[in-house]
């Protein structure tokens, strides 16, 4: 599975619990984990880069200085030694709100997410999605940006403004930058690959749902 950048810096903050200002400082000082920049200037991280930052964070937790942690990371990268894999929790009863107007695409995503143990509520309009989020706040929202006559970006912004939950935006169109501007934590272009969909959802929910109260969120560039 290609390692495309899909995560905003706000999503990385949620996943790792490392402040956005710290991540930006490390990028400028050490130049090892350098994300792609979207046309709008947003930092976009791949899954591999998230694991590299996680490696640094884990070394700091062990008492290693940040400079030594980055030297260790550079050594691993140069030698080709893989980073330790992180075990991300399964569904554990977490709730995903899937706002998808295409019934076939909704069934596809619903099936693969439920096989991972997540609870899924499927909604076909933006208005219903917002009402359902008010009724029962989900742990993650997946939004097809073409929902309700392309109201997905507006829905992203509304959810980001009123609820402290990550949003995964999906679309047949290349609206990655617009989705990030609207507050999405990550973007995937359709048609969705099942493994990529599941891995991104697991990443976004791996720690954030359990550490939400202590995580620092910054969705800026």
Beta strands, then each sheet from edge to edge (+ up, - down):
strand 1: 7-8
strand 2: 36-37
strand 3: 43-45
strand 4: 95-99
strand 5: 119-123
strand 6: 140-144
strand 7: 166-171
strand 8: 186-189
sheet 1: 1+ 3- 2+
sheet 2: 5+ 4+ 6+ 7+ 8+
end
